[in-house]
């Protein structure tokens, strides 16, 4: 079912899709709960609940993002990539720098800055790569379903 084919009764007065917000709330809860398990259980990697949560919570977020995607907006790839760079990469670089400075100032850990840049806030950089993998094939092939198939294969 495409977003344009959604029953209007599923949309609230602010234009939000109610069931989609509930699924996102559930996914956010799982991420927070998974991080709590990771923080408070030294053997979290052996926890079947932790493994179960980690097996699908990030793919769920990616699928939800794809579900609400307006494919026609991808036609102007320069605008899309510039906007996503400003939304995802610049904030991640800013916060990684702030976190790195604070952690080193209080002596929490001493990672090289290059490692902090690479691994810190990985999910934002991953989402930007997903955007590239979606936009570039669309520009090359110009056929919606073929380019989506290519994007899926590259992913």
Phi, psi and omega in degrees: 000126179278159181301325181289344183261010183289140175299130184296340179289345179275355183253131181277184186293339179269001178088013180264147179274116189299309183295328179292320177295324179293317178296319178296320177298317177299316180295319178297317177302316180297320179297313181296316180296319177299320178291327176295316176301315182297322184285321190256356179238114181296337181251038185298330180293340178268354181282122180294329177294316178298315179298318179297315180297314182291341182286341183220352186292319178287317174301327177297316177299318180296319179294320178296321177297318178292328182295323182266009181292132173265101187301326182296333178290342181285349183297327177264082188296327180296318179293316181298311182293322177296315180297314180293326176299314180292328180282327190248309188283312181300313176298323180295318177297318179299309183289327176297318179297314180298312181297319180299314181297315181295313181299320179287329179292324181263002175074029181290308177206161183235068175279145171298146183300325179298322177291321178297319178296321183287314187266334183292137180049045184304328185292330177289319177292325177296319178294325177294319177297321176299321177297316178298316180294341178269321186281317185298311177299327179295324179287327183283314189262335176059015176240119189308303187286326177293316180292325176294323177296315178299317179299317179297317179297317179294328180293000000 
